[in-house]
Amino acid sequence: MIFRIHTVVAAAATICLVSTFSAQAEDLVFTLKNGTNSVLSEFYTSPVGVGEWEEDVFGSDVLSPGESISITIADGRSVCEYDMRFEFTEESDLDTTTDKADLCELGEYTITE
């Protein structure tokens, strides 16, 4: 009976520790600048090594040439390196572009042609 109590206490302590760590993960905030001559219509991010893209960050918005926007990634992860995918409007001569960056270190990212 004592063994079971210790196991339950240890499991509860582990859950509390994991919950505390998750609650301490900070949102990742950076500035995205459109340094192209085309309208950026969709922007996707995903932590490096994850096989799928997260949702389009812009939703129904776009980022026109020369504009910048503050992006907040509030995914609860404590990672800095993200894969990024940029898609432009149909009128653009630019193809979908991908890149990866340490967004914590940069603080801002400029997409260029």
FENGIPE-V907977 format. One line per field, one symbol per residue. ss: DSSP state (a for helix, b for strand, c for the rest). phi: phi as a letter, one per 30 degrees, with the letter a starting at -180 (. if undefined). A space follows every 50 residues. Layout:
BEGIN
ss: ???
phi: ???
END
This chain:
BEGIN
ss: caaaaaaaaaaaaaaaaaaaaaaacccbbbbbbbcccccbbbbbbbbccc ccccccccccccbccccbbbbbbcccccccbbbbbbbbccccccccbbbb bbaaaacbbbbcc
phi: .deddddddddddddddddddddddcdccbcccccccbddcbbcbaeejd dbdddeddicdbbdeidbbdcccccidcbcdbdbbcbcdddddddebbab adddddiabcdbd
END
